[in-house]
């Protein structure tokens, strides 16, 4: 793209303007590529994580962002918190956003 941009540059200043929209084409292409490679996948990942947080139910086995493996006992939608059981007698209340992932299938707490 740099070569395209350099090729578009006009040597000398004798000729008139005429750049118009063609001068912005490389910048627009860079933005489109940036959007497809970085912004769009990040937005999709964030939507998936948000959907996972909304679908949490009691009995789900989770891993928190701090690495705690636990089972959900109660979901409080108003306060956006979860009551979890991490060990035999250890019950904690955590923020819903602290859930990193839900364990499925062969994963065990």
Secondary structure, 3 states (H helix, E strand, C coil): CHHHHHHHCCCCCCCCCCCHHHHCHHHHHHHHHHHHHHHHHHHHHHHHHHHHHHCCCCCCEEEECCCCEEEEEEEECCCCEEEEECCCCCEEEEEHHHEEEEECCCCCC
